[in-house]
Amino acid sequence: MLILSLILNGIVLGLVYAAVALGFSLVLGVSGVINFSHGITFTFGAYFFWVLYKVIGYVPAMILSPILVACIGYLVERLIIRRVYGQDPLFGLLITLGFAIAMEELIRMIFGPAAHNVDPPSFASGIIIFGDFVYSQYRLFIAAVALAMIAATWLITERSNFGAVVKAGMFDHEMVGALGHNLFRLRIYVMVLGSFAAGLAGILAAPIWSVKSGMGNAILMPSFLIVLMGGLGSITGTLIGGLLVGLCISLGTLVAPRYVDIMPFLLMGVIVYFWPRGLMGQQNIIE
């Protein structure tokens, strides 16, 4: 039963990672910018929700908080990331990392360094019992919502004209512009979509991880590893990479708990060695 619980925990964790990594991957593919402020959008989602859910209720706060995070993503693209388009990717990495560090300190100044607890919703606060197996309903709720987010992103990118333009923008920015599409507007849309997904993932993680200023750091590097493992722009690859990382961390706590933090990096090294473009990627991270 312990193994089954760890496997389920790994799947839930992997789905949350994959939901965040999708936005990271799309922004990187379309803009060519390694957006290290993506983790702080995850944090903003959790904090907005923590502030709002006791005032307006769980579901309204769950709807409004990602929208507020998406607005922040819009401002970040317009005021910060747009300035480094077409330049050395290191510039984008440094400027977004600096913004994330500044925002983390601002959050700590406003709300303090202590972690804040968030109660799970009443409709998913119980447990499920199958014989001797007991599991949290809320973790299953997280898995369902994260899977729905990933499926919605897949539908947008694979079954819509907008998605076709997004995928084209990943491989040939100039051609997209030459065909009459507004590349700057496309980048804004992708940034807003990625920020919305990261904010919603932060809400899902809040009752389990608690709300704290550094929680974005815990999601950022696994998300980047997932992008490397799954392949740039591949939703299926991102999902597989997220599940691999989640299971690696969860089962690693049973096998070798002292080394669990480095296991995803070792896994990434093996995958990238044999598949330099990721498991299902069609282009390098930065070409």
FIMI-214417 format. One record per atom (N, C-alpha, C, O): x, y, z. Coordinates in steps of 0.2 Angstrom, whole numbers, padded with zeros to 4 digits, always signed. Example, Ala and Ser with C-alpha at 12.3 -4.5 7.8 and 13.67 -1.06 7.14 Angstrom:
// residues 2
+0066-0028+0039
+0062-0022+0039
+0066-0016+0039
+0071-0017+0042
+0064-0011+0035
+0068-0005+0036
+0064+0000+0039
+0067+0006+0040
This chain:
// residues 287
+0004-0006+0000
+0000+0000+0000
+0004+0006+0000
+0002+0011-0003
+0010+0006+0003
+0015+0012+0003
+0017+0013-0004
+0017+0019-0006
+0019+0008-0008
+0021+0009-0014
+0016+0012-0019
+0017+0017-0023
+0009+0010-0018
+0004+0013-0022
+0003+0020-0020
+0002+0024-0024
+0003+0022-0014
+0002+0029-0011
+0008+0033-0014
+0007+0039-0017
+0014+0031-0014
+0020+0034-0017
+0019+0035-0025
+0021+0041-0027
+0017+0030-0028
+0015+0031-0035
+0010+0036-0037
+0011+0040-0041
+0005+0036-0033
-0001+0041-0034
+0002+0048-0033
+0000+0052-0036
+0006+0048-0027
+0008+0055-0025
+0013+0057-0031
+0013+0063-0033
+0017+0053-0034
+0021+0055-0039
+0018+0057-0045
+0020+0062-0049
+0012+0053-0047
+0008+0055-0053
+0005+0062-0052
+0005+0067-0056
+0002+0064-0046
-0001+0070-0044
+0005+0076-0045
+0003+0081-0048
+0010+0074-0042
+0016+0079-0042
+0018+0080-0049
+0019+0086-0051
+0019+0075-0053
+0021+0076-0060
+0016+0080-0064
+0018+0083-0068
+0009+0079-0063
+0004+0083-0067
+0005+0090-0065
+0004+0094-0069
+0006+0092-0059
+0007+0099-0057
+0013+0102-0060
+0013+0107-0063
+0018+0098-0060
+0025+0100-0063
+0023+0101-0071
+0025+0106-0074
+0020+0096-0074
+0019+0097-0081
+0014+0103-0083
+0016+0106-0088
+0009+0104-0079
+0005+0110-0080
+0009+0116-0080
+0008+0121-0084
+0014+0117-0075
+0018+0123-0075
+0023+0123-0081
+0024+0128-0084
+0026+0117-0082
+0031+0117-0087
+0028+0118-0094
+0032+0121-0099
+0022+0117-0095
+0019+0118-0102
+0020+0126-0104
+0022+0128-0109
+0018+0130-0099
+0018+0137-0100
+0026+0139-0101
+0027+0143-0105
+0030+0136-0097
+0037+0138-0098
+0040+0136-0105
+0043+0140-0108
+0037+0130-0107
+0039+0128-0114
+0037+0132-0120
+0040+0134-0124
+0030+0134-0119
+0027+0138-0124
+0030+0145-0125
+0032+0147-0130
+0032+0148-0119
+0035+0155-0119
+0042+0154-0122
+0044+0158-0126
+0046+0149-0120
+0052+0148-0123
+0052+0147-0130
+0056+0150-0134
+0048+0143-0132
+0048+0141-0139
+0046+0147-0144
+0049+0148-0149
+0041+0151-0142
+0038+0157-0146
+0043+0163-0145
+0044+0166-0150
+0045+0164-0139
+0049+0170-0138
+0057+0169-0138
+0060+0174-0140
+0059+0163-0137
+0066+0162-0137
+0069+0164-0130
+0075+0165-0130
+0065+0166-0125
+0067+0169-0119
+0066+0163-0114
+0061+0160-0113
+0072+0162-0110
+0071+0157-0104
+0068+0161-0098
+0072+0165-0095
+0062+0160-0097
+0058+0165-0093
+0059+0162-0086
+0055+0158-0084
+0064+0164-0082
+0065+0162-0075
+0060+0166-0070
+0061+0165-0064
+0056+0170-0073
+0050+0173-0068
+0044+0168-0068
+0039+0170-0065
+0044+0163-0072
+0039+0158-0072
+0037+0156-0065
+0031+0155-0063
+0042+0154-0061
+0041+0152-0054
+0037+0157-0050
+0033+0155-0046
+0039+0163-0051
+0036+0168-0046
+0028+0169-0048
+0024+0171-0044
+0026+0167-0054
+0019+0168-0056
+0015+0162-0052
+0010+0163-0050
+0019+0156-0051
+0016+0151-0047
+0015+0153-0040
+0010+0152-0037
+0020+0157-0037
+0019+0160-0031
+0014+0165-0030
+0010+0165-0025
+0013+0169-0035
+0008+0174-0035
+0001+0171-0035
-0004+0173-0032
+0000+0166-0039
-0006+0162-0039
-0008+0160-0032
-0014+0161-0030
-0003+0157-0028
-0005+0154-0022
-0007+0160-0017
-0011+0159-0013
-0003+0166-0017
-0004+0171-0013
-0011+0175-0014
-0014+0176-0010
-0012+0176-0021
-0018+0179-0022
-0024+0175-0020
-0029+0177-0017
-0024+0168-0020
-0029+0164-0018
-0029+0164-0011
-0035+0164-0008
-0024+0164-0007
-0024+0164+0000
-0027+0170+0003
-0031+0170+0008
-0026+0176+0000
-0029+0182+0002
-0037+0182+0000
-0040+0185+0004
-0039+0179-0005
-0046+0180-0008
-0050+0175-0005
-0056+0176-0005
-0048+0168-0004
-0053+0163-0004
-0057+0163+0003
-0063+0161+0003
-0054+0166+0008
-0058+0167+0014
-0063+0173+0013
-0068+0174+0017
-0062+0177+0009
-0067+0183+0008
-0072+0182+0003
-0078+0183+0004
-0070+0179-0003
-0075+0178-0008
-0077+0170-0010
-0081+0169-0014
-0074+0166-0006
-0075+0159-0007
-0070+0155-0011
-0067+0158-0015
-0070+0149-0011
-0065+0145-0014
-0065+0145-0022
-0060+0147-0025
-0071+0144-0024
-0072+0143-0032
-0071+0150-0035
-0067+0151-0040
-0074+0156-0032
-0073+0162-0035
-0065+0164-0035
-0063+0167-0040
-0062+0163-0029
-0055+0164-0029
-0051+0160-0033
-0046+0162-0036
-0053+0154-0035
-0049+0150-0039
-0050+0152-0046
-0045+0151-0050
-0055+0156-0048
-0056+0158-0055
-0053+0165-0055
-0049+0166-0060
-0053+0169-0050
-0051+0176-0051
-0043+0176-0050
-0040+0180-0053
-0040+0172-0046
-0033+0172-0044
-0029+0171-0051
-0024+0175-0052
-0030+0166-0055
-0026+0165-0061
-0027+0171-0066
-0022+0172-0069
-0033+0174-0066
-0034+0180-0070
-0029+0185-0068
-0026+0189-0072
-0028+0187-0062
-0024+0192-0059
-0017+0190-0061
-0013+0194-0063
-0015+0184-0060
-0008+0182-0062
-0007+0183-0069
-0001+0185-0071
-0012+0181-0074
-0011+0182-0081
-0010+0189-0082
-0006+0191-0087
-0013+0194-0079
-0012+0201-0080
-0005+0203-0078
-0002+0207-0081
-0002+0200-0073
+0005+0201-0071
+0009+0198-0077
+0014+0202-0079
+0008+0193-0079
+0011+0190-0085
+0011+0195-0091
+0016+0195-0094
+0006+0198-0092
+0005+0203-0098
+0010+0208-0096
+0013+0211-0101
+0010+0211-0090
+0014+0217-0089
+0022+0215-0089
+0026+0219-0092
+0023+0209-0087
+0030+0206-0087
+0033+0206-0095
+0038+0208-0096
+0028+0203-0099
+0030+0203-0106
+0031+0210-0109
+0036+0211-0113
+0026+0214-0108
+0027+0221-0111
+0032+0225-0108
+0036+0229-0112
+0034+0225-0102
+0039+0229-0099
+0046+0226-0098
+0051+0230-0098
+0046+0220-0098
+0053+0217-0097
+0055+0212-0102
+0060+0214-0105
+0051+0207-0104
+0054+0202-0108
+0054+0205-0115
+0059+0203-0119
+0050+0209-0117
+0050+0212-0124
+0056+0215-0126
+0058+0216-0132
+0060+0218-0121
+0066+0222-0122
+0072+0217-0124
+0077+0219-0127
+0071+0210-0123
+0077+0206-0124
+0075+0201-0130
+0079+0197-0131
+0070+0202-0134
+0069+0198-0140
+0074+0199-0145
+0077+0204-0146
+0076+0193-0147
+0081+0193-0152
+0089+0194-0150
+0093+0194-0154
+0089+0195-0143
+0096+0195-0141
+0099+0189-0138
+0095+0184-0138
+0105+0189-0135
+0107+0183-0132
+0102+0180-0127
+0100+0184-0122
+0101+0174-0127
+0096+0171-0122
+0098+0172-0115
+0094+0172-0110
+0105+0173-0113
+0107+0175-0107
+0104+0181-0104
+0103+0181-0098
+0103+0186-0108
+0100+0192-0106
+0093+0191-0103
+0091+0194-0098
+0089+0187-0107
+0082+0185-0105
+0082+0182-0098
+0078+0183-0094
+0087+0177-0097
+0087+0173-0091
+0089+0177-0085
+0085+0177-0080
+0094+0182-0086
+0096+0186-0081
+0090+0191-0079
+0089+0192-0073
+0087+0194-0084
+0082+0199-0082
+0076+0197-0079
+0073+0200-0074
+0074+0191-0081
+0068+0188-0078
+0070+0185-0071
+0066+0185-0066
+0076+0182-0070
+0078+0180-0064
+0079+0185-0059
+0076+0185-0053
+0081+0191-0061
+0081+0197-0057
+0075+0199-0054
+0074+0201-0049
+0070+0199-0059
+0063+0201-0057
+0060+0196-0052
+0057+0198-0048
+0061+0190-0053
+0058+0185-0049
+0061+0186-0042
+0058+0185-0037
+0068+0187-0041
+0071+0188-0035
+0068+0194-0031
+0066+0194-0025
+0067+0200-0035
+0064+0206-0032
+0057+0205-0030
+0055+0207-0024
+0053+0201-0034
+0046+0200-0032
+0046+0195-0026
+0041+0196-0021
+0050+0190-0025
+0050+0186-0019
+0052+0190-0013
+0049+0189-0008
+0057+0195-0014
+0058+0199-0008
+0052+0203-0006
+0051+0205+0000
+0049+0206-0011
+0043+0210-0010
+0037+0206-0006
+0034+0209-0002
+0036+0200-0009
+0031+0196-0005
+0033+0195+0002
+0029+0195+0006
+0040+0193+0003
+0042+0192+0010
+0041+0198+0014
+0040+0198+0020
+0042+0204+0011
+0041+0211+0015
+0034+0212+0017
+0033+0214+0022
+0030+0210+0012
+0022+0212+0014
+0019+0206+0018
+0016+0208+0023
+0020+0200+0017
+0017+0195+0020
+0021+0191+0026
+0019+0187+0029
+0028+0193+0026
+0032+0190+0031
+0035+0183+0028
+0033+0181+0023
+0040+0181+0032
+0044+0175+0029
+0040+0168+0031
+0042+0163+0029
+0035+0168+0036
+0032+0162+0038
+0027+0159+0033
+0025+0163+0028
+0026+0153+0033
+0022+0150+0028
+0015+0150+0031
+0013+0151+0037
+0010+0151+0026
+0003+0151+0028
-0001+0145+0025
+0000+0143+0020
-0005+0143+0029
-0009+0137+0028
-0015+0139+0024
-0019+0144+0025
-0017+0134+0019
-0023+0135+0016
-0027+0128+0016
-0025+0123+0015
-0034+0129+0018
-0038+0123+0019
-0040+0121+0012
-0042+0125+0008
-0040+0114+0011
-0043+0112+0005
-0051+0113+0005
-0054+0114+0010
-0054+0113-0001
-0061+0114-0002
-0065+0109+0002
-0063+0103+0002
-0071+0110+0004
-0075+0106+0008
-0077+0100+0004
-0078+0094+0006
-0078+0101-0003
-0080+0096-0007
-0075+0091-0009
-0076+0085-0012
-0068+0092-0007
-0063+0088-0008
-0058+0087-0002
-0052+0086-0003
-0061+0087+0004
-0057+0087+0010
-0057+0080+0013
-0054+0080+0018
-0060+0076+0011
-0061+0069+0014
-0056+0064+0011
-0051+0066+0008
-0057+0058+0013
-0052+0053+0011
-0056+0047+0007
-0062+0047+0008
-0053+0044+0003
-0056+0038-0001
-0053+0031+0002
-0047+0031+0003
-0057+0027+0003
-0055+0020+0006
-0056+0015+0002
-0062+0014+0000
-0051+0011+0000
-0052+0005-0004
-0049-0001+0000
-0043-0002-0001
-0053-0004+0004
-0050-0010+0008
-0045-0007+0013
-0047-0003+0017
-0039-0009+0013
-0034-0006+0017
-0030+0000+0015
-0026+0003+0018
-0032+0002+0009
-0029+0008+0005
-0033+0015+0007
-0039+0015+0006
-0030+0020+0009
-0033+0026+0011
-0029+0032+0007
-0023+0032+0007
-0033+0036+0004
-0030+0041+0000
-0034+0048+0000
-0040+0047+0001
-0030+0053+0000
-0033+0060+0000
-0038+0061-0006
-0035+0061-0012
-0044+0064-0005
-0048+0066-0011
-0045+0072-0014
-0046+0073-0020
-0042+0076-0010
-0039+0083-0013
-0034+0081-0018
-0033+0085-0023
-0030+0076-0016
-0024+0075-0021
-0027+0072-0028
-0025+0074-0033
-0033+0069-0027
-0036+0066-0034
-0039+0072-0037
-0039+0073-0043
-0042+0077-0033
-0044+0083-0036
-0039+0087-0040
-0040+0090-0045
-0033+0088-0037
-0027+0091-0040
-0026+0088-0047
-0025+0091-0052
-0025+0081-0046
-0024+0077-0053
-0029+0079-0058
-0027+0079-0064
-0035+0079-0056
-0041+0080-0061
-0040+0087-0064
-0041+0087-0070
-0039+0092-0060
-0039+0099-0063
-0032+0100-0067
-0033+0103-0072
-0027+0097-0064
-0020+0098-0068
-0021+0094-0075
-0019+0097-0080
-0024+0088-0075
-0025+0085-0081
-0030+0089-0086
-0029+0089-0092
-0035+0092-0083
-0039+0096-0087
-0036+0102-0090
-0037+0104-0096
-0031+0105-0086
-0027+0110-0089
-0023+0108-0095
-0022+0112-0100
-0020+0102-0094
-0015+0100-0099
-0019+0098-0106
-0017+0100-0111
-0025+0095-0105
-0030+0093-0110
-0032+0100-0114
-0032+0100-0120
-0034+0105-0110
-0036+0111-0113
-0030+0114-0117
-0032+0117-0123
-0024+0114-0114
-0019+0117-0118
-0018+0113-0125
-0016+0116-0130
-0018+0106-0124
-0017+0102-0130
-0023+0104-0135
-0021+0105-0141
-0029+0105-0133
-0034+0107-0138
-0033+0113-0141
-0034+0114-0147
-0030+0118-0137
-0029+0125-0140
-0023+0125-0145
-0024+0128-0150
-0018+0121-0143
-0012+0121-0148
-0013+0116-0154
-0010+0117-0159
-0017+0111-0153
-0017+0106-0158
-0024+0106-0162
-0024+0103-0168
-0029+0110-0160
-0035+0109-0163
-0038+0116-0165
-0044+0117-0166
-0034+0121-0165
-0036+0128-0167
-0031+0132-0171
-0025+0130-0171
-0034+0137-0175
-0029+0141-0179
-0024+0144-0175
-0018+0145-0177
-0026+0147-0169
-0021+0150-0164
-0016+0145-0163
-0010+0147-0163
-0017+0139-0161
-0012+0134-0159
-0007+0133-0165
-0001+0132-0164
-0010+0133-0171
-0006+0132-0177
-0001+0137-0178
+0005+0136-0180
-0003+0143-0177
+0001+0149-0177
+0007+0149-0171
+0013+0150-0173
+0005+0147-0166
+0009+0146-0160
+0015+0141-0162
+0021+0142-0161
+0013+0135-0164
+0018+0130-0166
+0022+0132-0172
+0028+0131-0172
+0019+0136-0177
+0024+0139-0182
+0029+0144-0179
+0034+0144-0181
+0026+0148-0174
+0031+0153-0171
+0037+0150-0168
+0042+0153-0167
+0036+0144-0165
+0041+0140-0162
+0047+0138-0167
+0053+0138-0165
+0045+0137-0173
+0050+0135-0178
+0053+0140-0182
+0059+0140-0185
+0049+0145-0184
+0051+0150-0189
+0048+0157-0187
+0042+0158-0190
+0051+0161-0183
+0047+0167-0181
+0046+0172-0187
+0041+0175-0188
+0051+0172-0191
+0051+0177-0197
+0046+0175-0202
+0042+0179-0204
+0045+0169-0203
+0039+0166-0208
+0033+0168-0205
+0028+0170-0209
+0032+0168-0198
+0025+0169-0195
+0024+0177-0197
+0018+0178-0198
+0029+0181-0196
+0028+0188-0197
+0026+0189-0204
+0022+0194-0206
+0030+0186-0209
+0029+0187-0216
+0022+0185-0218
+0020+0187-0223
+0019+0180-0215
+0012+0178-0217
+0007+0183-0214
+0001+0181-0215
+0009+0188-0211
+0004+0193-0209
+0002+0192-0202
-0003+0196-0199
+0005+0188-0198
+0003+0187-0191
+0007+0192-0186
+0013+0193-0188
+0004+0195-0181
+0007+0199-0177
+0011+0195-0172
+0008+0192-0167
+0018+0195-0172
+0022+0191-0168
+0022+0193-0161
+0022+0189-0156
+0022+0200-0160
+0022+0203-0153
+0015+0201-0150
+0015+0199-0144
+0010+0201-0153
+0003+0199-0150
+0003+0192-0149
+0001+0190-0143
+0006+0188-0153
+0006+0181-0152
+0010+0179-0145
+0008+0175-0141
+0016+0183-0144
+0020+0182-0138
+0016+0184-0132
+0017+0181-0127
+0012+0189-0133
+0008+0191-0127
+0003+0186-0125
+0002+0184-0119
+0000+0183-0130
-0005+0178-0129
-0002+0172-0125
-0005+0169-0121
+0003+0170-0128
+0007+0164-0125
+0009+0165-0118
+0008+0161-0113
+0012+0171-0117
+0014+0173-0110
+0008+0173-0105
+0008+0171-0099
+0002+0176-0107
-0004+0176-0103
-0006+0169-0102
-0008+0168-0096
-0006+0165-0107
-0009+0158-0106
-0004+0154-0101
-0007+0151-0097
+0002+0155-0102
+0007+0152-0097
+0007+0154-0090
+0007+0150-0086
+0006+0161-0089
+0005+0163-0083
-0001+0161-0079
-0001+0160-0073
-0007+0161-0083
-0013+0158-0080
-0012+0151-0078
-0015+0150-0072
-0009+0147-0082
-0008+0140-0080
-0004+0139-0074
-0005+0135-0069
+0002+0143-0073
+0006+0143-0068
+0002+0146-0061
+0003+0143-0056
-0002+0151-0062
-0006+0153-0056
-0011+0148-0054
-0011+0147-0048
-0014+0145-0058
-0019+0140-0056
-0015+0134-0053
-0018+0131-0048
-0009+0132-0055
-0006+0127-0052
-0003+0129-0045
-0003+0124-0041
-0002+0135-0044
+0000+0137-0038
-0006+0137-0033
-0005+0135-0027
-0012+0138-0035
-0018+0137-0031
-0019+0130-0029
-0020+0128-0023
-0018+0125-0034
-0019+0118-0032
-0014+0116-0027
-0015+0112-0023
-0007+0118-0028
-0002+0116-0023
-0003+0119-0016
+0000+0116-0012
-0006+0125-0015
-0006+0129-0009
-0008+0124-0003
-0005+0125+0002
-0014+0121-0003
-0015+0117+0003
-0010+0111+0005
-0010+0109+0011
-0006+0109+0000
-0002+0104+0001
+0005+0106+0003
+0008+0104+0008
+0008+0111+0000
+0014+0114+0001
+0014+0120+0006
+0020+0122+0008
+0009+0123+0007
+0008+0129+0011
+0010+0135+0006
+0014+0134+0001
+0008+0141+0008
+0009+0147+0004
+0015+0150+0007
+0015+0153+0013
+0021+0151+0004
+0027+0154+0006
+0031+0157+0000
+0030+0155-0006
+0035+0162+0002
+0038+0166-0003
+0042+0162-0008
+0043+0164-0014
+0045+0157-0006
+0050+0154-0010
+0047+0148-0013
+0051+0144-0016
+0041+0147-0013
+0038+0141-0016
+0039+0140-0024
+0039+0135-0027
+0040+0146-0027
+0041+0146-0034
+0048+0143-0036
+0048+0140-0041
+0053+0143-0031
+0059+0140-0033
+0059+0133-0033
+0062+0129-0037
+0054+0130-0029
+0053+0123-0029
+0050+0120-0035
+0050+0114-0037
+0047+0124-0039
+0043+0122-0045
+0047+0124-0051
+0046+0121-0057
+0051+0129-0051
+0055+0132-0057
+0060+0127-0060
+0059+0125-0066
+0064+0124-0056
+0069+0120-0059
+0067+0113-0061
+0069+0111-0067
+0062+0110-0058
+0059+0104-0060
+0055+0106-0067
+0056+0101-0072
+0052+0111-0068
+0049+0113-0074
+0054+0114-0080
+0053+0111-0085
+0060+0117-0078
+0065+0117-0083
+0067+0111-0085
+0069+0109-0091
+0068+0106-0080
+0071+0100-0082
+0066+0096-0086
+0067+0092-0091
+0059+0097-0085
+0054+0093-0089
+0054+0096-0096
+0053+0092-0101
+0055+0102-0097
+0055+0105-0104
+0061+0102-0108
+0061+0100-0113
+0067+0101-0104
+0073+0098-0107
+0072+0091-0109
+0073+0088-0114
+0068+0087-0104
+0067+0080-0105
+0062+0079-0110
+0062+0074-0115
+0056+0082-0110
+0050+0081-0114
+0051+0083-0121
+0049+0080-0126
+0055+0089-0122
+0056+0092-0129
+0052+0098-0129
+0046+0099-0127
+0055+0103-0132
+0052+0110-0133
+0046+0110-0137
+0045+0108-0143
+0040+0112-0134
+0034+0113-0137
+0030+0107-0138
+0024+0107-0140
+0032+0101-0135
+0028+0095-0136
+0024+0094-0129
+0027+0093-0124
+0018+0094-0130
+0013+0093-0124
+0014+0086-0121
+0014+0085-0115
+0014+0081-0126
+0014+0074-0124
+0021+0073-0120
+0021+0070-0115
+0026+0076-0123
+0033+0075-0120
+0033+0079-0113
+0036+0076-0109
+0030+0084-0113
+0030+0088-0106
+0026+0084-0101
+0028+0083-0095
+0021+0081-0103
+0017+0077-0099
+0021+0071-0096
+0021+0069-0090
+0024+0067-0101
+0029+0062-0099
+0034+0064-0095
+0036+0060-0090
+0037+0069-0097
+0043+0072-0092
+0041+0074-0085
+0044+0072-0080
+0035+0077-0085
+0032+0078-0078
+0031+0072-0074
+0032+0072-0068
+0028+0067-0077
+0026+0061-0073
+0033+0057-0071
+0033+0055-0066
+0038+0057-0076
+0044+0054-0074
+0048+0058-0068
+0050+0055-0063
+0047+0065-0068
+0050+0068-0063
+0047+0067-0056
+0049+0066-0051
+0040+0068-0057
+0036+0067-0051
+0037+0060-0048
+0038+0059-0041
+0037+0054-0052
+0038+0048-0049
+0045+0047-0047
+0046+0043-0042
+0050+0050-0050
+0057+0050-0048
+0058+0053-0041
+0061+0050-0036
+0054+0058-0039
+0055+0061-0033
+0051+0057-0028
+0054+0056-0022
+0045+0055-0029
+0041+0052-0024
+0044+0045-0022
+0045+0043-0017
+0046+0041-0027
+0049+0034-0026
+0056+0035-0023
+0058+0031-0020
+0059+0040-0025
+0066+0041-0023
+0066+0042-0015
+0071+0041-0012
+0061+0045-0012
+0060+0046-0005
+0060+0039-0001
+0062+0039+0005
+0058+0034-0005
+0058+0027-0002
+0065+0024-0003
+0067+0020+0002
+0068+0025-0009
+0074+0021-0011
+0080+0024-0008
+0084+0021-0004
+0081+0031-0009
+0087+0034-0006
+0085+0042-0005
+0086+0046-0008
+0082+0043+0001
+0079+0049+0003
+0085+0055+0003
+0083+0061+0002
+0091+0053+0005
+0096+0058+0005
+0098+0061-0001
+0101+0066-0002
+0097+0057-0007
+0099+0059-0013
+0093+0061-0018
+0094+0061-0024
+0087+0062-0015
+0081+0063-0019
+0081+0069-0023
+0079+0070-0029
+0085+0074-0021
+0085+0081-0024
+0089+0080-0030
+0088+0084-0035
+0094+0076-0031
+0098+0076-0037
+0095+0070-0042
+0098+0070-0048
+0091+0066-0040
+0088+0061-0044
+0085+0064-0051
+0087+0061-0056
+0081+0069-0051
+0078+0072-0057
+0084+0074-0062
+0083+0074-0068
+0089+0077-0059
+0095+0080-0063
+0098+0074-0066
+0100+0074-0072
+0099+0068-0063
+0102+0062-0066
+0098+0059-0071
+0100+0057-0076
+0091+0059-0070
+0087+0057-0075
+0087+0061-0081
+0087+0058-0087
+0087+0068-0080
+0088+0072-0086
+0094+0071-0090
+0094+0071-0096
+0100+0070-0086
+0106+0069-0090
+0106+0063-0094
+0108+0063-0100
+0103+0057-0092
+0102+0051-0096
+0098+0052-0102
+0100+0050-0107
+0092+0056-0101
+0088+0057-0106
+0091+0061-0112
+0090+0060-0118
+0094+0067-0110
+0096+0071-0114
+0102+0068-0118
+0104+0070-0124
+0106+0064-0115
+0112+0061-0118
+0110+0056-0124
+0113+0056-0129
+0104+0053-0123
+0102+0048-0128
+0097+0052-0133
+0097+0050-0139
+0093+0057-0131
+0089+0061-0135
+0090+0068-0134
+0087+0072-0130
+0095+0071-0137
+0097+0078-0136
+0092+0083-0137
+0092+0088-0134
+0087+0082-0141
+0081+0086-0142
+0075+0085-0137
+0070+0088-0138
+0076+0080-0132
+0071+0078-0128
+0067+0072-0131
+0068+0070-0136
+0063+0069-0127
+0059+0063-0129
+0055+0064-0135
+0055+0060-0139
+0052+0070-0136
+0048+0071-0141
+0049+0078-0144
+0044+0080-0148
+0054+0081-0143
+0056+0087-0146
+0058+0087-0153
+0061+0082-0155
+0057+0093-0157
+0059+0093-0164
+0064+0098-0165
+0066+0099-0171
+0065+0102-0160
+0071+0107-0160
+0074+0108-0154
+0072+0106-0149
+0080+0111-0154
+0084+0112-0148
+0081+0117-0144
+0077+0121-0147
+0083+0118-0138
+0080+0123-0133
+0081+0130-0136
+0077+0134-0136
+0088+0131-0138
+0090+0137-0141
+0094+0136-0147
+0099+0133-0147
+0091+0138-0153
+0094+0137-0159
+0097+0143-0162
+0100+0143-0167
